[in-house]
Amino acid sequence: MSRRPVRNLRWWVAAMLCLASELNYLDRQTLSVLAATIQNDLNLSDVDYSFVTSSFLVSYTIMYAVSGRLVDLLGTRRSFLVFVSSWSVANMLHAFAHTTLHLAAFRFLLGAAEPANFPGGVKAVSEWFPMRERALAVGVFNAGTALGGALAVPVVTFVALALGWRYAFVVTGALGFVWVAAWAVFYRLPEHHPRLSAAERELILGDSRTAEGPPQTVPIARLLQMPEAWGCILARVLTDPISYFLNFWIPKYLQAERGFSLADIGRYGWIPFAALAAGNVFSGAMPRYLISLGWPLSRARKATMLGVSLAMPLLCVAVTRVEGSFGALTVMSALFFGHAAWGNITLPAEVFPRHVVGTITGIGGCLGGLAGVLSQLAIGWVVQNLSFGPIFAVMSVAYLTAFVLVHRLIGELGRVRAV
């Protein structure tokens, strides 16, 4: 690479991470978009399809913790090269499926590779951004998940209609290798990047040199003895199941409870995901704005989280009371925005040194995924036998509960703890 410095190189890193998240969700949602088509073509029942989706969740939940540790051991550059290549291959393999077992096996491989994106992304942010910018950088990186979900419907549908459903998996998977090639050329740690200016390198590394100390291998048991670790983990356990609910059940809610047709979902279903992407950016942009006014980082982040925590119960009540299909869509989009704006995935980068950020993020995502699996069973029973109302009632208090735990167990945000 040329050694001419690139201005604001750290934000180009954030953009690359955002693209990785976008590809992650594009690959993940390809099956969801094509589910009915594949079921008809391969003669799969709903039970067969549930077996396929469950195989993804099993490997995804287990590998979230394992991949977090691997990211800390391998480093961000090698981790993304390995895992993005792996999930791209796994997605392309779906094109060769002819039975339920084939699909389940390929889905299991995809679930094993994809979770590394999130501890890897948070770790890369901790490597490339000063503490006061990490919430915004994580918001930009995590916004890619919503963009990928929003793009999946038109992109996958277009390819499937033009070339067939099998080519949709090939095309979306192949895009990952374009990203991998760019990452291999582009990414280095800021200590060694030839395109990073001296001034930006000092901005990035200045506070980490004084706060974090030299990297070292830290036993997981030691991390789990720290209340700050449990503050990060329990925030995920309480809020990650809501992510699964919003992704898996809201289209069904809009159709079953609000009169949306399948065509309406196709036309307007991207709007909540766009709001989700905006909420991810807001989760970091608002604290950064408050910091520019002189607020301490911890106060700015907690004020944002508390504001969202207090607004969510009002929105959860409003979504069950508002009249009209598009009134419900508007409130639902606000719920998506607020969920992302809470900023749960950012916490480890604001509390722990960068050499353990991946591990903490991975454990939190693993237990959050386990809570998501269990909650999906409960949601199914409640919706079938009662209504969506109790789900929104539980959702309304989850954020405030998580905020209290963060405040009590973590305390000050923006201060790196010694481990």
RAKA-V230361 format. One line per field, one symbol per residue. phi: phi as a letter, one per 20 degrees, with the letter a starting at -180 (. if undefined). psi: psi as a letter, one per 30 degrees, with the letter a starting at -180 (. if undefined). A space follows every 50 residues. Layout:
phi = ???
psi = ???
This chain:
phi = .geffdflfffffffffffffffgffffegfffegfffgffeleeffgff fffffffffffffgfffffffffenfffffgffffffffgfffgfefccf fgffffffffffefffgeffffffffedcfgfdfffffffffffffffff fgfffffffffecoffffffffffgffffgfffffeebfffcffeeffff ffffegfffeeemffbfdffgfffeefffffffffffedfgfgffffedf gfffffdcmfeffffffdfffgffffffffffgdffgfffffeoffgfff ffffffgfffffgffffffedfenfefffffffffggfgfffmfffggfd cdfffcgffffffffffffffffffffffgffffdcafgfffffgfdfff ffffffffeemfendfefc
psi = kkgkkkkheefeeeeeeeeeeeeefeeefeeeegeeeeeeeghkleeeee eeeeeeeeeeeefeeeeeeeeeefleeeeeeeeeeefeeeeefffgkfle eeeeeeeeeeffeeffeeeeeeeeefefkleffeeeeeeeefffeeeeee feeeeeeeeeeefleefeeeeeeffefeeeeeeeeekllffgkfgkleee eeeefefeefffakklkkkeeeeffkfeefeeefeeeefefeeeeeeffe eeeeeefggkleeeeeefffeeeeeeeeeeeeffeeeeeeeffgkleeee eeeeeeeeefeeeeeeeefffkkkefeeeeeeeeeeeeeefeheffeeff ellffgeeeeeeeeeeeeeeeeeeeeeeeeeeeefcafeeeeeeeffeee eeeeeeeeeebklgjkkk.
